[in-house]
Amino acid sequence: MPKAHTAFGKPLGPSTGAPNTFEPSQGTSTGHLSTFADAAFSSALRLAAVPSLSDHFFDHTPDSLAALFDGWGLPRYRAKQVFDWVYAKGVADPAAMTNLSQRDRQQLGERLTFLKGDVVRHQQATDGTQKLLVDWSSTPDTAPAGTDPTLTLPVLTPRPASGSGCASDDAPDESADDESAWYAGNRTECVMIPSDNDASGRPRRTACISSQVGCPVGCKFCASGLGGLDGNLSTGQIVQQAWQLSWLPGVGRLSNLVFMGMGEPMANLKNVLPALTALTADWGLGLSARRVTVSTVGVPVGIRKLAAFDLPVTLAISLHAPNDTLRKEIIPWASFVTIQDLIDAGRDYFDATGREITLEYILLSGVNDLPEHAHELVGICRKLRCNVNLIRYNEVSGLPFKRPVDTDVRGFRGVLNDAGINVHIRASRGRDIAAACGQLRHEAAGL
Ligand code: SF4
């Protein structure tokens, strides 16, 4: 049961960080449906700018926690001590915070939740990749209902895994904010991927985290899209995933982080933006913004909002197809946003941040991995300061898509290379633990 308390400071939440308004006229989106989505999304973001109280440590900044402690009669400096224990020492148990008085430790334990949810599965792959499946049911988010930007986005109706295709209703589905739906499928996953040292010799430890429970986009090749959207993760739930991965035994501290787990970050910006603050702040995870990647299927207004947030994170656009016709076949949200819309938004992002855009392209055998697709992709790359990540598809039980053969992957890359495009084939990690987004949750649910 949530603990009631009074907060006098500003926790990490929709009221902090980002400006509260966004004018659709700032965008250059041309598609009529994307214009609808932009306007609705902007409006929803304004509605979402509601301060919230929180009993979850990871929702807080040092200032908001100090203000909270003020209200409880605890000294304000305790907040800095607690932040030090959690973020610098990896201790999330107030009983172990030995420079606090016994009384203060007890009060912390009674009034603040440090780790929400339960890790219901922890898997380790032979290549060192580790994956956590977290069930949030025991500690539901206390954020008020009715402030979810996804209410006005084209949220897909959840469909059973055995269904033969995505529901692709154009109309918003308000059931996405229904609490019973939220709590029914209340599991997300996050992954820690160790890899070779980077150019500076630092060990690379990449966290892949989720922003939502399920996903509203419903890509037809994706395990997360199988069940539609169940709900948004709170800021604290997003940050907590990174913290838990960072302190897994034997892993070492995070160097990189990607929003490539479950969910569409742009559909939960009200919580993702303040989470970015905690992930990059000196008092938080302390990641370099340039080593944080926000991956989106493409919501132009969200991309511009992220640009205005003034934190030069890497923007990755999940393109996955080189033309609108094919893209609509595999990504239902592509009906609302054209590739030209994405190019325009990507250019705006580059102009605002100086950061080259990463185009993510998942190769599906016989679907989008043919030479003609590669040549079309070159045409897109010529319009945008970008690099391309090619991803070999990890097959999902029950879905018809196949992993591409190596010769096709190399041929695809060769076309881009010959055109002078900066292209990488992303290494598959954790295949033996189903490390593609959504796959662990899918399997654990017996779907
Ligand atoms: S691929 Fe990404 S955007 Fe598409 S359904 Fe899966 S999680 Fe959502």
Boltz pocket constraint, residues with backbone or C-beta under 6 A from the ligand:
constraints:
  - pocket:
      binder: B
      contacts: [[A, 214], [A, 215], [A, 216], [A, 217], [A, 218], [A, 219], [A, 222], [A, 223], [A, 224], [A, 225], [A, 260], [A, 261], [A, 262], [A, 263], [A, 264], [A, 297], [A, 437], [A, 438]]
      max_distance: 6.0
